Structure formats: C-alpha cells, structure tokens
C-alpha cells in the first residue's frame, strides 16, 4: 500500500518465460497485487511462474465487488444497474481463466487468455480485475523487463497523493533518450505523439507510446475497458477515451531501458498504419461525443468548417495544377482568387479550432 491506498500492477505477457521472473522478483513491496495476464503464449510463461513461485500469500484479502449482493430499495436502482452492467460486460473481454486456487488471498494473480487477444486486450483484462476489486491505483509494467521497478512509486504517487486519473512515464524528456532509444523508434514515437496530441486532446503529452502507466479507480470506472483497442494502439485509444471522460493526466520522467534480454515483437510498419487509422477515427469520435453530444462547443463547427473548405479547395488546387502543366494554357484568375480565399479561410478555421481545443483541455493536464 501507499498512503493506505491499494496498489496493483498489471503485467501483460506473451512468450516471456525468460524475462517474467526478473520482473516479478523485482516488484516493490508496496504492491498489493500483481496481475499477470498471459496472452495465450506459445512458450511456458505460466508454467515458469508456477514453478518458481515459492510463496504467494498476501496479508491483504481482496474480494470482488461483483460477489456482494445489493438489497434493492427505492434509492439504489442505479447501483444495481451498474453492478449488473459490470457482470454482463465480462463476456465482451477476451475469454480467460484465473489459474490461482485462492486469488482473494494471493499476491500474484495469474490470468491466462484462452485465445491471443493482443497487448491491449491483456491490459484490459488486468484492468477489469482491478476495477472489480476496487484497487485504488493500477499500474502497468511490461513482462519483458523494459521498465525499472524503482520508478514505480513515482508513477503511482500522483494518483495516490493528488488524485490524478492517469499518469504516463515519459522517456523522451530523459537526457539519455537520444542515445538509448533506437533512432527509428524515437522518430516514430515522436510522430505518433504529435498525431495523438491532436486526436486525444491531451496536447501536453509527449510520449504517448510509453506503456509505463498508472490509472485511478475513478478512471477505470469512467471508460469502457472492453472497448479498448486490443493491439499496440491501445495507449493512443485509451488517451482518447480518458479525454472524453474528462480524466486528468500527468507525465513523469522515466529512463529508457533497452538491451535487458528482451526480443522486440514490434513490426513498426505493420503496427503504424493501423494506429494512424485508429487516430483518425478517434479524433472524429472525440469531437462528436465531447463537443456535440455532451456539451456543444464552437470548435466542433470550426474543425468541420476547415475540413469542408479543404475538400472544396482541393478541386481548385487540382485545376490550378492542371493549368500550370498544360502548354499554352492560362491560369483562370477567378480560380486563383477562390483558391487563395479558401486557403486562408480554411487555415484560420483550423487554427482557431486547435487553439480552442488546447484551451479547453488545459484543465486536464496537471
């Protein structure tokens, strides 16, 4: 515990039999529960844990809030509906089973996916367990040893002490980042971070792909965990969902770690394109839900005005280019004037929309 608040760490794993025990053995003592989610590994990750697990008892007993009954009265219908929704949504997660014989009293909880769901699905499964057991602060540490356990407290403290909803480790602001992080990953991370700023509305976040995070119980209950993107775009999708739910966020400096024996399973080209498409969809989803349905904001109209003007302006740009490359043709003056007018108008609309977006979301960055 930290400050009398329960702490859990979700450890998503896929073929991590060589690294997983190093992660578990180095976990700080203040962690009350370690939720290892094996994403249907092809190696013996679960067997490795069970074989080397000499003691797994915990002094803190935790029971699921789904096991308790609520006696109906005229005031608690909403509570009953929320509880029933939590029970029903289990079917929407990747099918899994708990390996432990007595999970209420054991520190390391081992959950095995029956089918491979992806790293996002594994984290969502761990989040679900923590949500149902009322964990105050839930962190995520990869099973490959790329996250320093000594930095876990600095990740969790803002959630525990200040009530921040979501904390992300930031590797890019560490002075060793340019040396330690492979150049192609540094560049790709920076580009995705810029695009995620626009899509999520968290304009102050700069290392969006960092998986070293901590989330509050309030945030776990504010977003549809079963709907989190199941693959490597999970951090980007979660940021959008947290922003729609008006959750506060903070980044803390952590050091980049590579070369601890892990073997990267990330195919940059294969992963990047789906994430780009995801960000495109998430951006429009955020605008529609947050700035039209829940509370109308002028930036919704300004963004759409910029997009519509851009689409219309593309016709005039095309005509100007065709005329420029056609021999003995003369560029129509009226087309040129319209193109310049639409370009200025579209740019102004986009600029004002982004400015309003930044101003409106400043309150969420702590």
N, C-alpha and C positions, 0 to 999 in steps of 0.2 A: 504494500500500500504506500501511497504518497499522500500526506496530509489527510489521512483517514479516508481516502478515495481508492476504490478498487482499480487495479491496472491489469490489462490483458494485452498480450502480443499475438497477433495472427501471423503465422509463418506459412506462406504458400510454398508448396514443394512440387517439383516434377523432376524425377531422376536425380535426387540429391543425396543418395546414400553415402557418398564420400564426404560431403560437407555438413550434413544436417546435425551431427552430434557436436561439431565445433560450435555451431550456432546455439544449440540448446545448453551446452555446458557453460557457455559464457554469458548466459542470460542473467541480468542483475537480480538480486534477491528481493527487491521490492515488487517484482512482477508476480501477481497472484495467480494468473492462468496463462499458459502458453498453448495457443490453439494451432496445432499443426494440421494443415489441410493438404493431404496428398492428392494431387490431381491425376489419379489413375496412372501412377508411374509405371514404367516398364521394368525398372530395377526394383530392388528390395528396400526401398526407403522406409516403409513402415516396419518391416522386419528388423532393419538396422536399429531403429529407435527402440523397439520392444526388447531386442537382445541386449542393448546397453543401458536399459532403464532399470537401474538397481533400486531406486527409491522414488516414489511418485506421490507420496501422501502430502496433503495440504491441511494446515490448521484452519483455513477458511473454507467453510462449507457454502456452496452456492447452489441454489435451486432455480429452475426455470420458472419465470412468472406465468408461463402457459399452463403449468401444472396446478396452480391455485385456482379455486373456484370463486366466482363473484356472485354474491347473493343479490338478485335483482331487486331494485326499488325504483321509485319514480325519478331519482336523481342520477342514476349511474348507467342509463342505457348507452350513453356514448362510450363509457369504459368497456362495456360488454361487447360493443361493436368493434372497438379497436382490438380487443383480445381475440375475438373471432377472426378478424382480418389477419392478425399475426399467425394464427393457426392455419388458415387457409392458404396463405402465401408460401408456405413451406413447399407446396407442390410446384411452385414456379422456379425454385432453385435447382441446381444440378443435383441429381439423385446422389445420396451419400449415406454412409453409415458411421456411427461412432464406435471405435474399436475398444474404448475403455469399458471396464466392467462396473466401475463406480465413479463416473465422471463428476459427481457432485463434490467428492472429497479428494480428487486427484488434481495435481498442479498442471501436468501436461495432458491436454485433451487431444486425442488423435482422431481426426475425421478423414475418411477415405472416400473420394469420389468414385462412384461406380462406373462413370464414363468420363473421358477427358473433356473438361469444360473450358480450360484456359485460365491464365493467371488471374484475370478479373473475376471469373466465376469462383475461384478458390478463395479469394479475398472476401467476396460477397458471402460465401458460406461461413467463413470465420466471423464476419461482421454480424451475421444473423444469430449465431450462437451467443455472441457478446451482448447483442441487443436484448435477446430473450432472457439473459441472466443479469440484466441491469448493471453491466460493467460501466464504471464512470468514465474511464479513458481507455480506448483501444488503439494500440499502435500496430504498425505493420513492419515486419523485418523479413527480408528475403531469406530463403533457405540455402543460399549459395555463399553466405559469409561476406557479402559485399557491404555490410552495414556494421559500424562499430557499436557494440553494445554499451560502451562507456558514454555514448552520446544520446542514449535513450532517454535519460532523465531530462535533458534539455529539450527534447522533443515533447515530452509529456507535461512538463511544468506549466506551460501557458494554458493548457486545457484544465489542469488541476487547480492552479492558483488563480487564474484570471478569467476562466470561463470562456476561453477561445474555443470555437467549434471545431476548427481544423488547422492542424499545424503541419507544414511540409519542411523537410530538410532541403537546404539549398546548397548544392555542390559548386555551382558556377561562381559564387562570390568568394569561395575559398582561394587563397593566394596560390595554391598549387594546382588549381583546376586545369589551366592551360598546359601544364606539364604532365599531369597524371591521366587526365581523360583523353582517350584516343581522339585525334583531330576530327575524324568523320562523325563521331558521336557528339562531340562538342558542337560542331556546326549544325548537325541535325537537331540536337536538343534545343539550340538557340532559335532555330527557325520554327520548330513546333511550339516553343514557348511563346513566341510573338503571336502566332496564329491562335493559340489557346487563350491568350490575353483577350483578344477580340471576341472569340467565341464564348468565353466564360463570363466576361465582365470583371474578372479579378485582374485589373490592369497592373497591379504591383507585384504579381507573382512572376518570377523569372526562371525557375527550374521546375517546369510543370511535369517533367518526366521522372522526377525523383519519387521513389517508392517508399522512402523512409518517412512515415507519416504517423500522426496521432489524431484521433477523432473523438468527439464528445458523445455522450449518450443522447444528448439532445439532437445532434446531427444524424446519428444512426436512426432516430425515430422520425426524422424530417424528410428523408429521401427514400424512394422505393429501391431497396437494396437488390431485389431480384431483377431489376431492370438495368443494373449497372452493366456497361459494356464488358463482355466476357474475355476479351483478349488484351493485347498490350495497350490499347487505347483507354483502358479503364481509368487511369488518373485524370485524363482530359475530360472524359464523360462525367466523372464524379464531381469535378470542379463546376461544371455547368449545373448539375443537379443541386449542388450546395448553394450556388449563387441564386438559383430560382427560389430556394427555401430561405434566403436571406441569412445564411450562416456566415459567421465571422471567420477570418483566416489570418494566419501569420506564417512567415518563413523564418527559419533559424539556420544559421551557418553550420554545415557539416563538411567533413572532409571526404573527397572522392577516394574510393578504395577499389583497386583492380589488382589482379595477379595473386589472389589468395587460393588458387587452385580450381576456381570455377571455370566452366566452359560455357561461353555465351550461347544461348539458344535463339538469339535475336537475329532475324534476317531483315536488315534495315529497309531494303527496297520493298520486300513483301509486306512489312508492317506499316511503312509510312503512308502508302496510298490509301488503305482503309481508314487510317487515322485522319487523313486530310478530308475524306468524305464524311467521316464522323463529325469533325469540327464544323463542316459546312452545315450539316443537318442540325447540330446542337445550337449553332448561332441563331438560326431562324426559330428554333423551338424556344430558346430563351426569350427572344423578342416577343413572340406571340403569347407565351404564358405570363411572363413577368410584366410586360409593358402594354399588353392589350387586355387580357382576361382579368388579371388580378388588380391592376391599377394602371389606368391609361396614362401614358407619358408621351409628350411631343416627339421624343427621339424615335419612337416607333414610326411615325409618319416621315420624319426626316431621313431615316435609313431607307425606307421604301421609296421615297422620292428620288434619292440618289441612285438606287438600283434601276428604277424605271427610266430615269433620264439616261443612265449609262447604256441601257438596252437600246433606247431610241437613237442615242448618239452614235452607236456602232454602225447604223445604216449610213449616216452622213460621213463617218470616217471611212467606211468602205468605198463610197462614191468618190471621195477626195483622192484616195489612194489609186483607184482605177483611172481616174482622170490624169493623175500625175504621171503614171507609167504608160499612158496611151499616147502615141506620137501625134503631134499636131492638134491635140485637144486643149481646150481652155477650161481651167477650173471655174465652175459656176460661183459667182460672188455670193449669191444668196445661200448656197450650201456652206460656204466657208464661214459666213456670219452666223448661221444657225449652229454650226459645229462649235464655234468659239463660245457662243452664248450658252449652249447646253453643257459644254465642258466646265465653264466657270460655275454655272448653277449647280451641276452635279457635285463638283468638288466642295462647294460651300455647304451643300446639304449634308454630305458625308462628314465633313469636318465638324459641323455643329452637332451632328448626331453622336459622333465619337466623343466630343467634348462633354456633352450632357451625360453620356454613358459613364465616362470617367468620374464626373462629379457625383453622380447618383450612387456609385459603388465605392466611393472612398470610405464611407462609414463602415464597410465590411472588412476593410484591411486594418488590422490592429498592430 
